[in-house]
Every structure is written in structure tokens, then in C-alpha cells.
Amino acid sequence: MHVFYIYFRAWFLIYGLQLSNAPGNMELDCECRSVKCISPNAFTTFSQIADVTLDPMTNQAWLQLSDDHKKVQEDQTEANLPFSPQRFDSLPCVLGWEGYMSGRHYWEVEFANNGYWKVGVTTASSKRHGRFPMNPSTGYWVLWRSTRQFFACTNPETTLPLLLVPQKMGIYIDYEEGQISFYNAENKSHIYTFTGHFREKLYPFFALLDGRGVITIWSPKEHSRF
Ligand SMILES: *[C@@H]1O[C@H](CO)[C@@H](O)[C@H](O)[C@H]1NC(C)=O
């Protein structure tokens, strides 16, 4: 709670003025943290910054996690990892360790080396094995940065402007509202929002689609640098 409040206060001082002039924004009010998030641009409602770490029982064997489980990149060799039914066996994916079954949660990731990726959330029971399409009907709510395009993985895909590809992305879920939103974490602008009804635990989801990509999760501690 406190970490969030400090983060928000600092953020408000930096961006608040600028955003309050943006069309479609809710009123920005530091005290109004319990107001429901109507506009995806309204950063006022983020009640919880999630301390996301990667789950070493889920990563596909070519994905190497850092010792602190905050960073993932592709390895030169396939690792010999313990069997786990939660582990992706074909697609180059990894999940966050903690799942969420209520409340609001926000985390940020940084992409290095202009790699290609998919990032979002998935459910506890969605498919992990083989190759399969990822969209809300298979339990995946993700954005996809591919070689030449940027998509929201709806069915069919929703093309997003390449200009919106962020260096650092914020992912926000509001479980009860059925909202999953993606932001440019540097200037806090909205990229895309999925809406739906969730009945299962939701886990942060990350995929690296080429050899050069690196995804780093930012922890709440680092937010205090604002
Ligand atoms: C934020 O950055 C993105 C990507 O550079 C840009 O497309 C967008 O217009 C920016 N938004 C604001 C509010 O500055």
C-alpha cells in the first residue's frame, strides 16, 4: 500500500498535470484511489504494485531465468529441467510465480535488444503443451510484438500501431472488473485493454520469440526511483 502510494504521488507530480489535460481522462485525484477504473488511462486506481517473480517450474527449457527470477532470456543450450505439468514444452514461455484470483495488480516489464515477445496473463488451467493459438478463448490475454507488427491477440488479431511498442510496459489487472490493460510504462499512455470474466487464477505470462530478446521485471523497490 505504502509503496504504491509513494509511487503514485511521485508519478502524479511528474505526469499528473500533463495527463489531466488529455481527453477522456478521469479526474486525477490523489485521495480517490478506490474509485473504479473506468478509463484505462486512469492510473489513479492502481491499488497494488505486484512483486512479480518468474516461476522456475514453468519455463520452457530454452529460456534461462536469472538467479533472482526477475529476468528471462534465451539460452544457447536446452536446459535439463525437472518435469512439471505447468512447464511449457514447446512454446518459449514462462509464467509469474504468484497468481491472482481477486483484486487489482500492476507490474512492469522492460524489453531489451528490440526482441520479439508476447506478454500478458493466462489462467491456471490453460494449455501449456504443444503449439496452440493464444487468445482469450484459450485462456491467454496477451500483446504480441512480432517481426513487423504489433498485435493484441484477440481472435482474429487486432493490429496495433508499431509506434505503440513500448520499451517498458505496464500490465494491470482488475480481477472483479474483468479488465486487463497494457500501458507504456514510460509515459503512462494506454496501449490496449481486454475485458472479460475471469473464474480462475490469473498468472503473469511472458514469451521470448527470438534469440536476442531479454525481458526484465521491475520490482516495486525500483519504482521509488521516481
Ligand atoms: C507515449 O509514447 C508512445 C510511444 O513512443 C507514443 O506513441 C505516445 O503518443 C506517447 N503518449 C504520450 C501521452 O506522450
The ligand as an ORCA input file, in Angstrom:
! r2SCAN-3c Opt
* xyz 0 1
  C       3.910      7.708    -25.260
  O       4.887      7.092    -26.048
  C       4.352      6.408    -27.201
  C       5.497      5.676    -27.861
  O       6.620      6.479    -28.051
  C       3.649      7.399    -28.095
  O       3.110      6.754    -29.211
  C       2.539      8.073    -27.308
  O       1.900      9.051    -28.096
  C       3.107      8.710    -26.036
  N       1.980      9.200    -25.254
  C       2.032     10.354    -24.564
  C       0.805     10.698    -23.770
  O       3.008     11.091    -24.563
*
